[in-house]
Amino acid sequence: MRKNDSRPYGCIGVGVGPANLSLASLLHGDENISSLFLEQKEYFGWHDGQQLPGTTLQVSMLKDLVSLADPTNRFSFLSYLHAHGKIYHFINAQFDAMPRQEYRNYLRWASEQNENVVFNEKVLSVDFDGTSGGTFVVETDRRTLTADNISVGIGTSPWVPPVAPLLPRDDQFHVCDVVDKGRNLGGKRVCVVGGGQSGAEVFLDLISRPDGERPRRVAWVSRRRNYFPMDDSPFTNDFYMPSYSDYFARLDRATREQLNAQLVLSSDGISEATLREVYQQVYVHRFVEGDRDLVALYPGHSVTEVERGAVGDWSVEIRSGDHPGTATRFETDVVIWATGFRPATPAFLEPLAGRLEREGDEYRIDDSFAVRWDGPGDRNIFVHNAAQGQRGLADRNLSLVAWRSRRIADRMRGVRTDEQAESFLDWAPKSHPSEAAQGVSG
């Protein structure tokens, strides 16, 4: 039975992934901003369908929900380790990179420790009532709520190219379902499409399975000219600092689009450790075990057609970027699309659609990640992970989750917390010679 909740909230969050969970952690205990974060799932999940054994996080453990914004916060990763009595064991384990499942467990712990996070409640709509002091009205499948601010953190949705048949199927699916749908592939032919980290992890998992569970052939197709590593070098990581995010936002749209395309391997490349494991496995299968038919590698190719074969399998056509006039065709039993994600569409904002400004496929945001709209300036809809075109590749990356949440919290509190020191790099030209001489960053 639905009911009205008469309590006015300072902030209601829609969706509980890492982004809104970070904001919920920073707002926890704030007596001036009451908050409530709603998630339609029954419990916390984070890429559960692709948590393959041995996969690791591609960012530092310090880039957790809160540490880069508030190192003393009770929801830090170190607090999680300490609360479970395993902080010494984690240090002694000397992980080169954090196990991804452990990071998921940390996020789940944080969601369970925060009483302002509620699961199994779906937000149906968000509207604005300008007649009663100006509040957002949130309708859920349980109740009616009001809030001064809305934080949208619904994450992303799986994306496949138009050439892919309608999904999901048991023999053709997105990588987000690989844990469940990729179990019984022993003796089958499998095609993995996508040259990023997810594609590499799935390919490695398939060719590393023991006899009887391993496919008899695994093809790996990528549009990129090779299986390129992620650039995780020190100066490249300056692209994932707050100062660069602010600099990027001030550039014109054409320049931003060009930079995102040029810098994609700083975020969407493959870890060198994964590439090394893949190459070693291919070596062992081909030269040590003599299995020359297990692996087929097709970098620099695009999938141009997928159709049913004569015997119920899939016929896949690919074309090389260097030789577009020549097609290669092969048959496979299963296709796994590791083709990434796109921002999810917030259908619950439809009542306000005509009042929210757009920039292409994105909501146009200000420097506090608030959507520009025609309503009162002290009533905001904040968006997470939905402004890559305006904020750069780091917008969907975990690196700036805590910083972005702090900036959103600052906006609601009416303050601006001091930032960390800017990048060593001067992104913009100096306005005056005196500034350059003094080393003032742009």
C-alpha positions as a Markdown table, in Angstrom:
| # | Residue | x | y | z |
|---|---|---|---|---|
| 1 | Met | 0.0 | 0.0 | 0.0 |
| 2 | Arg | 1.4 | 3.4 | -1.0 |
| 3 | Lys | 1.7 | 6.2 | 1.6 |
| 4 | Asn | 2.8 | 9.8 | 1.9 |
| 5 | Asp | 6.1 | 10.4 | 3.7 |
| 6 | Ser | 5.7 | 14.0 | 5.0 |
| 7 | Arg | 9.3 | 14.4 | 6.0 |
| 8 | Pro | 11.1 | 16.9 | 3.7 |
| 9 | Tyr | 14.5 | 15.6 | 2.6 |
| 10 | Gly | 17.5 | 17.7 | 1.7 |
| 11 | Cys | 18.5 | 15.2 | -0.9 |
| 12 | Ile | 16.9 | 12.1 | -2.4 |
| 13 | Gly | 19.2 | 9.9 | -4.5 |
| 14 | Val | 17.9 | 7.6 | -7.2 |
| 15 | Gly | 20.0 | 4.5 | -7.8 |
| 16 | Val | 22.7 | 3.1 | -5.5 |
| 17 | Gly | 25.8 | 2.3 | -7.4 |
| 18 | Pro | 29.3 | 3.6 | -6.5 |
| 19 | Ala | 28.5 | 7.2 | -7.4 |
| 20 | Asn | 25.4 | 7.8 | -5.3 |
| 21 | Leu | 26.8 | 5.5 | -2.6 |
| 22 | Ser | 29.8 | 7.9 | -2.4 |
| 23 | Leu | 27.5 | 10.8 | -1.9 |
| 24 | Ala | 25.4 | 8.9 | 0.6 |
| 25 | Ser | 28.6 | 8.2 | 2.6 |
| 26 | Leu | 29.7 | 11.8 | 2.6 |
| 27 | Leu | 26.2 | 13.0 | 3.7 |
| 28 | His | 25.9 | 10.4 | 6.4 |
| 29 | Gly | 25.4 | 12.1 | 9.8 |
| 30 | Asp | 24.9 | 15.6 | 8.3 |
| 31 | Glu | 22.2 | 17.1 | 10.6 |
| 32 | Asn | 21.5 | 19.9 | 8.1 |
| 33 | Ile | 20.9 | 17.8 | 5.0 |
| 34 | Ser | 18.6 | 14.8 | 5.6 |
| 35 | Ser | 19.1 | 12.3 | 2.8 |
| 36 | Leu | 17.6 | 9.1 | 1.4 |
| 37 | Phe | 19.0 | 7.0 | -1.4 |
| 38 | Leu | 16.7 | 4.5 | -3.1 |
| 39 | Glu | 17.6 | 1.5 | -5.2 |
| 40 | Gln | 15.0 | -0.8 | -6.9 |
| 41 | Lys | 17.2 | -3.9 | -6.5 |
| 42 | Glu | 16.7 | -6.1 | -3.5 |
| 43 | Tyr | 20.4 | -5.7 | -2.5 |
| 44 | Phe | 23.6 | -4.0 | -3.6 |
| 45 | Gly | 25.2 | -5.3 | -6.8 |
| 46 | Trp | 28.1 | -4.0 | -8.9 |
| 47 | His | 28.8 | -5.8 | -12.2 |
| 48 | Asp | 27.9 | -9.1 | -10.5 |
| 49 | Gly | 27.2 | -10.7 | -13.9 |
| 50 | Gln | 30.8 | -10.3 | -15.0 |
| 51 | Gln | 32.8 | -10.9 | -11.8 |
| 52 | Leu | 35.1 | -13.5 | -13.3 |
| 53 | Pro | 37.6 | -15.1 | -11.0 |
| 54 | Gly | 40.9 | -13.3 | -10.9 |
| 55 | Thr | 39.8 | -10.0 | -12.3 |
| 56 | Thr | 41.2 | -6.9 | -10.6 |
| 57 | Leu | 40.4 | -3.2 | -10.2 |
| 58 | Gln | 42.2 | -0.8 | -12.6 |
| 59 | Val | 42.4 | 2.1 | -10.2 |
| 60 | Ser | 44.1 | 2.6 | -6.8 |
| 61 | Met | 42.5 | 1.3 | -3.6 |
| 62 | Leu | 42.7 | 4.9 | -2.4 |
| 63 | Lys | 40.1 | 5.9 | -5.0 |
| 64 | Asp | 37.3 | 4.4 | -2.9 |
| 65 | Leu | 34.0 | 6.1 | -2.0 |
| 66 | Val | 35.3 | 8.8 | 0.3 |
| 67 | Ser | 39.1 | 8.8 | 0.9 |
| 68 | Leu | 40.1 | 11.4 | -1.7 |
| 69 | Ala | 37.4 | 13.8 | -0.3 |
| 70 | Asp | 37.3 | 12.9 | 3.4 |
| 71 | Pro | 40.1 | 10.6 | 4.5 |
| 72 | Thr | 38.6 | 10.3 | 8.0 |
| 73 | Asn | 35.2 | 9.1 | 6.8 |
| 74 | Arg | 33.9 | 5.9 | 8.3 |
| 75 | Phe | 33.0 | 4.4 | 4.9 |
| 76 | Ser | 36.6 | 4.2 | 3.6 |
| 77 | Phe | 38.1 | 1.0 | 2.2 |
| 78 | Leu | 40.5 | 0.9 | 5.1 |
| 79 | Ser | 37.6 | 1.2 | 7.5 |
| 80 | Tyr | 36.0 | -1.8 | 5.7 |
| 81 | Leu | 39.2 | -3.9 | 6.1 |
| 82 | His | 39.5 | -2.9 | 9.8 |
| 83 | Ala | 35.8 | -3.7 | 10.5 |
| 84 | His | 36.3 | -7.2 | 9.2 |
| 85 | Gly | 39.5 | -7.8 | 11.0 |
| 86 | Lys | 41.6 | -8.4 | 7.9 |
| 87 | Ile | 43.6 | -5.2 | 7.4 |
| 88 | Tyr | 46.9 | -6.9 | 8.2 |
| 89 | His | 46.1 | -9.8 | 5.9 |
| 90 | Phe | 45.3 | -7.4 | 3.1 |
| 91 | Ile | 48.7 | -5.7 | 3.6 |
| 92 | Asn | 50.5 | -9.0 | 3.7 |
| 93 | Ala | 48.8 | -10.2 | 0.6 |
| 94 | Gln | 50.7 | -7.6 | -1.4 |
| 95 | Phe | 48.1 | -7.4 | -4.2 |
| 96 | Asp | 49.4 | -5.6 | -7.3 |
| 97 | Ala | 45.8 | -4.6 | -7.9 |
| 98 | Met | 42.7 | -5.0 | -5.7 |
| 99 | Pro | 40.5 | -8.1 | -6.5 |
| 100 | Arg | 37.4 | -6.7 | -8.1 |
| 101 | Gln | 35.2 | -9.0 | -6.0 |
| 102 | Glu | 36.7 | -7.5 | -2.9 |
| 103 | Tyr | 35.9 | -4.0 | -4.1 |
| 104 | Arg | 32.3 | -5.2 | -4.7 |
| 105 | Asn | 32.2 | -6.6 | -1.2 |
| 106 | Tyr | 33.4 | -3.3 | 0.2 |
| 107 | Leu | 30.7 | -1.4 | -1.7 |
| 108 | Arg | 28.1 | -3.8 | -0.4 |
| 109 | Trp | 29.3 | -3.3 | 3.2 |
| 110 | Ala | 29.1 | 0.5 | 2.8 |
| 111 | Ser | 25.5 | 0.2 | 1.5 |
| 112 | Glu | 24.5 | -2.0 | 4.4 |
| 113 | Gln | 26.1 | 0.2 | 7.1 |
| 114 | Asn | 24.3 | 3.3 | 5.9 |
| 115 | Glu | 20.7 | 3.5 | 7.2 |
| 116 | Asn | 19.9 | 6.2 | 4.6 |
| 117 | Val | 20.3 | 3.7 | 1.8 |
| 118 | Val | 17.1 | 1.8 | 1.1 |
| 119 | Phe | 16.7 | -1.2 | -1.3 |
| 120 | Asn | 13.7 | -2.8 | -3.0 |
| 121 | Glu | 12.0 | 0.6 | -3.7 |
| 122 | Lys | 11.6 | 1.8 | -7.3 |
| 123 | Val | 11.4 | 5.5 | -8.2 |
| 124 | Leu | 8.5 | 6.0 | -10.7 |
| 125 | Ser | 8.7 | 9.7 | -11.3 |
| 126 | Val | 10.2 | 13.0 | -10.2 |
| 127 | Asp | 8.3 | 16.2 | -10.7 |
| 128 | Phe | 8.6 | 19.7 | -9.3 |
| 129 | Asp | 5.9 | 21.5 | -7.2 |
| 130 | Gly | 6.6 | 25.2 | -7.4 |
| 131 | Thr | 3.5 | 26.1 | -5.4 |
| 132 | Ser | 4.6 | 24.9 | -2.0 |
| 133 | Gly | 8.0 | 26.6 | -1.5 |
| 134 | Gly | 9.5 | 24.7 | -4.4 |
| 135 | Thr | 10.2 | 21.1 | -3.8 |
| 136 | Phe | 10.7 | 18.0 | -5.9 |
| 137 | Val | 8.0 | 15.4 | -5.6 |
| 138 | Val | 9.2 | 11.8 | -5.9 |
| 139 | Glu | 6.8 | 9.0 | -6.5 |
| 140 | Thr | 8.0 | 5.5 | -5.7 |
| 141 | Asp | 6.2 | 2.2 | -5.8 |
| 142 | Arg | 5.7 | 2.5 | -2.0 |
| 143 | Arg | 5.2 | 6.2 | -1.2 |
| 144 | Thr | 5.3 | 9.9 | -2.1 |
| 145 | Leu | 8.4 | 11.9 | -1.0 |
| 146 | Thr | 9.6 | 15.5 | -1.3 |
| 147 | Ala | 13.1 | 16.8 | -1.5 |
| 148 | Asp | 15.1 | 20.0 | -2.2 |
| 149 | Asn | 17.6 | 18.2 | -4.3 |
| 150 | Ile | 17.7 | 15.0 | -6.5 |
| 151 | Ser | 20.8 | 13.0 | -7.2 |
| 152 | Val | 20.6 | 10.7 | -10.2 |
| 153 | Gly | 23.0 | 7.8 | -10.0 |
| 154 | Ile | 21.4 | 5.0 | -12.0 |
| 155 | Gly | 24.6 | 4.0 | -13.7 |
| 156 | Thr | 24.9 | 2.6 | -17.2 |
| 157 | Ser | 23.1 | 0.1 | -19.5 |
| 158 | Pro | 24.8 | -2.6 | -21.7 |
| 159 | Trp | 25.3 | -1.6 | -25.3 |
| 160 | Val | 25.6 | -3.7 | -28.4 |
| 161 | Pro | 26.0 | -2.5 | -32.0 |
| 162 | Pro | 23.0 | -2.5 | -34.3 |
| 163 | Val | 24.4 | -5.5 | -36.1 |
| 164 | Ala | 23.8 | -7.7 | -33.1 |
| 165 | Pro | 20.6 | -9.7 | -33.0 |
| 166 | Leu | 18.1 | -8.9 | -30.3 |
| 167 | Leu | 19.4 | -9.8 | -26.9 |
| 168 | Pro | 19.5 | -11.5 | -24.5 |
| 169 | Arg | 19.9 | -15.1 | -25.7 |
| 170 | Asp | 21.6 | -18.0 | -24.2 |
| 171 | Asp | 23.9 | -18.3 | -27.2 |
| 172 | Gln | 24.4 | -14.5 | -27.8 |
| 173 | Phe | 24.7 | -12.1 | -24.9 |
| 174 | His | 26.4 | -9.0 | -23.4 |
| 175 | Val | 29.5 | -9.5 | -21.3 |
| 176 | Cys | 27.5 | -8.3 | -18.2 |
| 177 | Asp | 25.8 | -11.8 | -18.2 |
| 178 | Val | 28.9 | -13.9 | -18.8 |
| 179 | Val | 29.0 | -15.4 | -15.3 |
| 180 | Asp | 25.6 | -17.0 | -15.7 |
| 181 | Lys | 25.4 | -17.6 | -19.5 |
| 182 | Gly | 29.1 | -18.4 | -20.0 |
| 183 | Arg | 29.2 | -21.5 | -17.8 |
| 184 | Asn | 28.7 | -24.5 | -20.2 |
| 185 | Leu | 30.9 | -23.6 | -23.1 |
| 186 | Gly | 33.1 | -26.7 | -23.1 |
| 187 | Gly | 33.7 | -28.0 | -26.7 |
| 188 | Lys | 31.9 | -25.1 | -28.3 |
| 189 | Arg | 33.0 | -22.3 | -30.6 |
| 190 | Val | 32.9 | -18.9 | -29.1 |
| 191 | Cys | 33.4 | -15.4 | -30.5 |
| 192 | Val | 34.3 | -12.5 | -28.2 |
| 193 | Val | 33.7 | -9.0 | -29.7 |
| 194 | Gly | 35.3 | -6.0 | -28.1 |
| 195 | Gly | 39.0 | -5.1 | -27.5 |
| 196 | Gly | 38.8 | -3.5 | -24.0 |
| 197 | Gln | 39.4 | -4.9 | -20.6 |
| 198 | Ser | 36.2 | -6.8 | -20.4 |
| 199 | Gly | 36.8 | -8.5 | -23.7 |
| 200 | Ala | 40.3 | -9.4 | -22.7 |
| 201 | Glu | 39.1 | -10.8 | -19.4 |
| 202 | Val | 36.5 | -13.0 | -21.0 |
| 203 | Phe | 38.9 | -14.2 | -23.6 |
| 204 | Leu | 41.5 | -15.1 | -21.0 |
| 205 | Asp | 38.9 | -16.8 | -18.8 |
| 206 | Leu | 37.7 | -19.0 | -21.8 |
| 207 | Ile | 41.2 | -20.1 | -22.9 |
| 208 | Ser | 42.3 | -20.7 | -19.3 |
| 209 | Arg | 39.6 | -23.2 | -18.5 |
| 210 | Pro | 40.6 | -26.8 | -17.8 |
| 211 | Asp | 40.1 | -29.6 | -20.4 |
| 212 | Gly | 36.4 | -30.5 | -20.7 |
| 213 | Glu | 35.3 | -27.0 | -19.8 |
| 214 | Arg | 37.3 | -25.1 | -22.4 |
| 215 | Pro | 35.8 | -24.1 | -25.7 |
| 216 | Arg | 37.3 | -25.8 | -28.7 |
| 217 | Arg | 37.8 | -22.5 | -30.5 |
| 218 | Val | 37.7 | -18.9 | -29.3 |
| 219 | Ala | 37.8 | -16.0 | -31.7 |
| 220 | Trp | 38.5 | -12.5 | -30.4 |
| 221 | Val | 37.5 | -9.5 | -32.6 |
| 222 | Ser | 38.4 | -5.9 | -32.0 |
| 223 | Arg | 38.0 | -2.8 | -34.1 |
| 224 | Arg | 41.2 | -1.4 | -32.7 |
| 225 | Arg | 44.3 | -2.1 | -34.7 |
| 226 | Asn | 45.7 | -4.2 | -31.9 |
| 227 | Tyr | 45.0 | -5.3 | -28.3 |
| 228 | Phe | 46.3 | -2.1 | -26.8 |
| 229 | Pro | 47.3 | -1.6 | -23.2 |
| 230 | Met | 45.8 | 1.0 | -20.9 |
| 231 | Asp | 48.1 | 3.9 | -20.4 |
| 232 | Asp | 48.4 | 4.0 | -16.6 |
| 233 | Ser | 51.6 | 6.1 | -16.5 |
| 234 | Pro | 52.0 | 9.0 | -14.0 |
| 235 | Phe | 51.5 | 12.0 | -16.3 |
| 236 | Thr | 48.6 | 10.3 | -18.1 |
| 237 | Asn | 46.9 | 9.9 | -14.8 |
| 238 | Asp | 46.8 | 13.7 | -14.5 |
| 239 | Phe | 43.8 | 13.5 | -16.8 |
| 240 | Tyr | 42.0 | 11.9 | -13.9 |
| 241 | Met | 42.5 | 14.8 | -11.5 |
| 242 | Pro | 39.9 | 17.4 | -10.5 |
| 243 | Ser | 41.9 | 20.2 | -12.0 |
| 244 | Tyr | 41.8 | 18.6 | -15.4 |
| 245 | Ser | 38.1 | 17.9 | -15.2 |
| 246 | Asp | 37.4 | 21.6 | -14.6 |
| 247 | Tyr | 39.8 | 22.5 | -17.4 |
| 248 | Phe | 38.2 | 20.1 | -19.8 |
| 249 | Ala | 34.7 | 21.5 | -19.0 |
| 250 | Arg | 35.8 | 25.0 | -20.2 |
| 251 | Leu | 36.8 | 23.8 | -23.7 |
| 252 | Asp | 34.5 | 24.0 | -26.7 |
| 253 | Arg | 32.5 | 21.0 | -27.6 |
| 254 | Ala | 34.4 | 20.0 | -30.7 |
| 255 | Thr | 37.7 | 20.0 | -28.8 |
| 256 | Arg | 36.2 | 17.9 | -26.0 |
| 257 | Glu | 35.0 | 15.3 | -28.4 |
| 258 | Gln | 38.4 | 15.1 | -30.1 |
| 259 | Leu | 40.2 | 14.7 | -26.7 |
| 260 | Asn | 37.9 | 12.0 | -25.6 |
| 261 | Ala | 38.7 | 10.0 | -28.8 |
| 262 | Gln | 42.4 | 10.6 | -28.5 |
| 263 | Leu | 42.7 | 9.7 | -24.8 |
| 264 | Val | 40.4 | 6.6 | -24.8 |
| 265 | Leu | 43.3 | 4.2 | -24.0 |
| 266 | Ser | 43.9 | 6.1 | -20.7 |
| 267 | Ser | 40.6 | 4.6 | -19.5 |
| 268 | Asp | 39.5 | 1.8 | -21.9 |
| 269 | Gly | 42.7 | 0.0 | -22.7 |
| 270 | Ile | 43.7 | -3.4 | -21.3 |
| 271 | Ser | 45.9 | -3.8 | -18.3 |
| 272 | Glu | 49.4 | -4.9 | -19.1 |
| 273 | Ala | 49.1 | -7.8 | -16.6 |
| 274 | Thr | 46.0 | -9.1 | -18.4 |
| 275 | Leu | 47.7 | -8.8 | -21.8 |
| 276 | Arg | 50.7 | -10.7 | -20.5 |
| 277 | Glu | 48.6 | -13.5 | -19.2 |
| 278 | Val | 46.7 | -13.7 | -22.5 |
| 279 | Tyr | 49.9 | -13.9 | -24.5 |
| 280 | Gln | 51.4 | -16.5 | -22.2 |
| 281 | Gln | 48.2 | -18.7 | -22.4 |
| 282 | Val | 48.2 | -18.4 | -26.2 |
| 283 | Tyr | 51.9 | -19.4 | -26.3 |
| 284 | Val | 51.3 | -22.4 | -24.1 |
| 285 | His | 48.3 | -23.7 | -26.1 |
| 286 | Arg | 50.0 | -23.3 | -29.4 |
| 287 | Phe | 53.7 | -24.1 | -28.8 |
| 288 | Val | 53.7 | -26.2 | -25.6 |
| 289 | Glu | 50.4 | -28.2 | -26.0 |
| 290 | Gly | 50.3 | -28.0 | -29.8 |
| 291 | Asp | 46.7 | -26.8 | -30.1 |
| 292 | Arg | 46.9 | -24.5 | -33.1 |
| 293 | Asp | 43.1 | -24.3 | -33.5 |
| 294 | Leu | 42.1 | -23.0 | -30.2 |
| 295 | Val | 42.7 | -19.2 | -30.7 |
| 296 | Ala | 41.8 | -16.9 | -33.6 |
| 297 | Leu | 42.8 | -13.2 | -33.1 |
| 298 | Tyr | 41.2 | -10.5 | -35.3 |
| 299 | Pro | 42.4 | -7.0 | -34.3 |
| 300 | Gly | 41.5 | -4.2 | -36.7 |
| 301 | His | 38.2 | -5.9 | -37.7 |
| 302 | Ser | 34.6 | -4.9 | -37.3 |
| 303 | Val | 31.7 | -7.2 | -37.2 |
| 304 | Thr | 29.5 | -6.4 | -40.2 |
| 305 | Glu | 26.9 | -9.2 | -40.1 |
| 306 | Val | 25.6 | -11.9 | -37.7 |
| 307 | Glu | 23.0 | -14.3 | -38.9 |
| 308 | Arg | 21.8 | -17.8 | -38.2 |
| 309 | Gly | 23.8 | -20.5 | -39.8 |
| 310 | Ala | 22.5 | -23.6 | -41.6 |
| 311 | Val | 22.8 | -25.8 | -38.6 |
| 312 | Gly | 21.5 | -23.5 | -35.9 |
| 313 | Asp | 24.9 | -21.8 | -35.1 |
| 314 | Trp | 25.9 | -18.2 | -35.9 |
| 315 | Ser | 27.6 | -17.1 | -39.1 |
| 316 | Val | 29.7 | -14.0 | -38.4 |
| 317 | Glu | 31.1 | -11.7 | -41.0 |
| 318 | Ile | 34.0 | -9.4 | -40.2 |
| 319 | Arg | 35.9 | -6.8 | -42.3 |
| 320 | Ser | 39.4 | -5.5 | -41.8 |
| 321 | Gly | 39.9 | -1.7 | -41.5 |
| 322 | Asp | 42.9 | -2.1 | -43.8 |
| 323 | His | 41.0 | -4.2 | -46.4 |
| 324 | Pro | 37.4 | -3.2 | -46.2 |
| 325 | Gly | 36.5 | -4.7 | -49.5 |
| 326 | Thr | 37.3 | -8.2 | -48.3 |
| 327 | Ala | 35.2 | -10.0 | -45.8 |
| 328 | Thr | 36.1 | -13.0 | -43.5 |
| 329 | Arg | 33.3 | -15.3 | -42.4 |
| 330 | Phe | 33.3 | -18.0 | -39.8 |
| 331 | Glu | 30.8 | -20.0 | -37.8 |
| 332 | Thr | 30.5 | -19.9 | -34.1 |
| 333 | Asp | 28.1 | -21.4 | -31.5 |
| 334 | Val | 28.1 | -18.4 | -29.1 |
| 335 | Val | 28.8 | -14.7 | -29.4 |
| 336 | Ile | 29.8 | -12.6 | -26.4 |
| 337 | Trp | 29.5 | -8.8 | -26.9 |
| 338 | Ala | 32.1 | -7.0 | -24.8 |
| 339 | Thr | 31.1 | -3.7 | -26.4 |
| 340 | Gly | 30.7 | -1.5 | -23.4 |
| 341 | Phe | 27.9 | 0.5 | -21.7 |
| 342 | Arg | 26.1 | 3.7 | -22.2 |
| 343 | Pro | 24.4 | 6.0 | -19.7 |
| 344 | Ala | 21.0 | 4.7 | -18.6 |
| 345 | Thr | 18.0 | 6.7 | -19.6 |
| 346 | Pro | 16.3 | 8.2 | -16.5 |
| 347 | Ala | 12.7 | 7.7 | -17.5 |
| 348 | Phe | 11.5 | 8.9 | -14.1 |
| 349 | Leu | 12.6 | 12.5 | -15.1 |
| 350 | Glu | 10.1 | 12.5 | -18.0 |
| 351 | Pro | 7.7 | 14.9 | -16.1 |
| 352 | Leu | 10.6 | 17.5 | -16.2 |
| 353 | Ala | 11.9 | 16.7 | -19.6 |
| 354 | Gly | 10.9 | 20.0 | -21.2 |
| 355 | Arg | 12.6 | 22.0 | -18.4 |
| 356 | Leu | 16.0 | 20.4 | -18.4 |
| 357 | Glu | 18.7 | 21.7 | -20.8 |
| 358 | Arg | 20.4 | 19.2 | -23.1 |
| 359 | Glu | 23.8 | 19.0 | -24.9 |
| 360 | Gly | 23.6 | 16.3 | -27.5 |
| 361 | Asp | 22.7 | 13.1 | -25.7 |
| 362 | Glu | 23.6 | 14.5 | -22.3 |
| 363 | Tyr | 22.0 | 16.9 | -19.8 |
| 364 | Arg | 23.8 | 20.1 | -19.7 |
| 365 | Ile | 25.4 | 20.5 | -16.3 |
| 366 | Asp | 27.1 | 23.3 | -14.4 |
| 367 | Asp | 30.4 | 23.1 | -12.4 |
| 368 | Ser | 28.7 | 21.3 | -9.5 |
| 369 | Phe | 27.2 | 18.6 | -11.8 |
| 370 | Ala | 23.7 | 20.1 | -11.5 |
| 371 | Val | 21.5 | 20.0 | -14.6 |
| 372 | Arg | 20.8 | 23.4 | -15.9 |
| 373 | Trp | 17.1 | 24.0 | -15.9 |
| 374 | Asp | 14.4 | 26.8 | -15.6 |
| 375 | Gly | 13.7 | 26.2 | -11.9 |
| 376 | Pro | 15.0 | 27.8 | -8.8 |
| 377 | Gly | 18.7 | 28.0 | -8.4 |
| 378 | Asp | 18.7 | 26.4 | -5.0 |
| 379 | Arg | 16.8 | 23.3 | -6.2 |
| 380 | Asn | 19.0 | 21.0 | -8.1 |
| 381 | Ile | 19.1 | 17.7 | -10.0 |
| 382 | Phe | 22.6 | 16.3 | -9.9 |
| 383 | Val | 23.8 | 13.6 | -12.3 |
| 384 | His | 26.6 | 11.1 | -12.0 |
| 385 | Asn | 28.4 | 9.2 | -14.8 |
| 386 | Ala | 26.3 | 11.0 | -17.4 |
| 387 | Ala | 28.5 | 13.9 | -18.7 |
| 388 | Gln | 31.5 | 12.3 | -20.4 |
| 389 | Gly | 31.1 | 14.7 | -23.2 |
| 390 | Gln | 31.3 | 17.7 | -20.8 |
| 391 | Arg | 33.7 | 16.4 | -18.2 |
| 392 | Gly | 35.9 | 13.9 | -20.0 |
| 393 | Leu | 36.6 | 10.2 | -19.7 |
| 394 | Ala | 37.0 | 10.4 | -16.0 |
| 395 | Asp | 33.3 | 11.1 | -15.6 |
| 396 | Arg | 32.5 | 7.4 | -15.9 |
| 397 | Asn | 35.7 | 6.3 | -14.2 |
| 398 | Leu | 36.0 | 5.5 | -10.4 |
| 399 | Ser | 38.9 | 8.0 | -10.1 |
| 400 | Leu | 36.8 | 11.1 | -9.4 |
| 401 | Val | 33.8 | 9.5 | -7.7 |
| 402 | Ala | 34.6 | 10.9 | -4.2 |
| 403 | Trp | 35.6 | 14.4 | -5.5 |
| 404 | Arg | 32.4 | 14.7 | -7.6 |
| 405 | Ser | 30.3 | 13.7 | -4.6 |
| 406 | Arg | 32.1 | 16.2 | -2.4 |
| 407 | Arg | 31.4 | 19.0 | -5.0 |
| 408 | Ile | 27.8 | 18.0 | -5.1 |
| 409 | Ala | 27.6 | 18.0 | -1.3 |
| 410 | Asp | 29.3 | 21.3 | -1.1 |
| 411 | Arg | 26.7 | 22.8 | -3.4 |
| 412 | Met | 23.9 | 21.6 | -1.1 |
| 413 | Arg | 25.8 | 23.0 | 1.9 |
| 414 | Gly | 26.5 | 26.3 | 0.3 |
| 415 | Val | 30.3 | 26.0 | 0.6 |
| 416 | Arg | 33.3 | 25.2 | -1.6 |
| 417 | Thr | 35.9 | 23.0 | 0.0 |
| 418 | Asp | 39.5 | 23.8 | -0.7 |
| 419 | Glu | 40.8 | 21.6 | -3.6 |
| 420 | Gln | 44.0 | 19.6 | -3.7 |
| 421 | Ala | 47.0 | 21.1 | -5.5 |
| 422 | Glu | 46.6 | 21.4 | -9.3 |
| 423 | Ser | 48.3 | 19.2 | -11.8 |
| 424 | Phe | 52.0 | 19.7 | -12.5 |
| 425 | Leu | 51.0 | 20.2 | -16.1 |
| 426 | Asp | 49.9 | 23.5 | -17.5 |
| 427 | Trp | 46.9 | 22.6 | -19.6 |
| 428 | Ala | 46.1 | 26.1 | -20.8 |
| 429 | Pro | 48.2 | 29.0 | -22.1 |
| 430 | Lys | 48.9 | 31.8 | -19.6 |
| 431 | Ser | 47.1 | 35.1 | -19.9 |
| 432 | His | 50.1 | 37.3 | -18.9 |
| 433 | Pro | 53.9 | 36.7 | -19.1 |
| 434 | Ser | 54.1 | 37.4 | -15.4 |
| 435 | Glu | 51.9 | 34.4 | -14.7 |
| 436 | Ala | 54.1 | 32.1 | -16.7 |
| 437 | Ala | 57.1 | 33.4 | -14.8 |
| 438 | Gln | 55.5 | 32.7 | -11.5 |
| 439 | Gly | 54.4 | 29.2 | -12.5 |
| 440 | Val | 50.7 | 29.8 | -12.1 |
| 441 | Ser | 48.7 | 26.9 | -13.4 |
| 442 | Gly | 45.9 | 27.4 | -16.0 |
